[in-house]
């Protein structure tokens, strides 16, 4: 009798578990299981992700409109910012919404073909965004460390060539990566409702070198040189002005404040960049491959963190500029509808 009761209880438990389990496509027995969450958790996650998507889209759109509309902003530096904003805008518009749905629902509802298209577009835009960040650091290096040669070395034509190279290289590189790893991903045993792309260990290392270590190394070296030169300039200015105007040490305080500001700005730029990318690549190395599965919460979280860098880029590279506040006022008040506003002065002198 006890054995019968025990068997009945176990059978009821199994029936209950089967009823609790949900699938991405309930009408198909090959469907992937779907993780269930409470309504409150769903609402919180959607509000958070939608806020990030809107920040990415509208933040970068403001940069695009500002630089495109106002002729005073048509400079080599701002063209690089424009290219970066376009890439980040497209990430927010065409990539983040699908990442959001896949992360929250733990299912891919858009089919295998669109899965490949999604990963291709995502990788291309990510590489473009990274390469533009590197070009911006090169531009800032010449502006600070070689100001007399800046206008001859960094011209509009050279910047345009750099932007074309950035987008062309990204498309070419992603085509090679997908071509070399496509069959590997096709042979994976996946259930319906999963979007999977896997890279072998050698390609993980190659991708890390090209997409992370190389650009990160260039940025670190250049920004260290920028900081050293900026500090040296601040000390020279402090000593010169101190001899003629200040004997009470107040100018020394200004110099130190400038040095701290420069260090803080460079620290924020590099810190955010590394914070968004290091966890993703470290996890990839530990796992031994790059396996983007709809059910992999850890990988999806780290990958969204990488995309979150696109939301922060306009803040780091545009919102700090004085002209952005003025151009934002012109855009939000719809004054840019007047063609004459293209010639207005957003800041005194050159920036």
Secondary structure by P-SEA (a helix, b strand, c coil): caaaaaaaaaaaaaaaaaaaccccccccccccbbbbbcaaaaaaaaaaaaaaaaaaaaaaaaaaaaaacccccccaaaaaaaaaaaaaaaaacccaaaaaaaaaaccccccaaaaaaaaaaaaaaaaaaaaaaaaaaaaaaaaccccccccccccaaaaaaaaaaaaaaaaaaaaaaaaacaaaaaaccccccbbbbbbcaaaaaaaaaaccaaaaaaaaaaaaaaaaaaaaaaaaaaaaaaacccccaaaaaaaaaaaaaaaaaaaaaaaaaaaacaaaaaaaaaacccccccccaaaaaaaaaaaacccccccccccccaaaaaaaaaaaacccccccccccccccccc
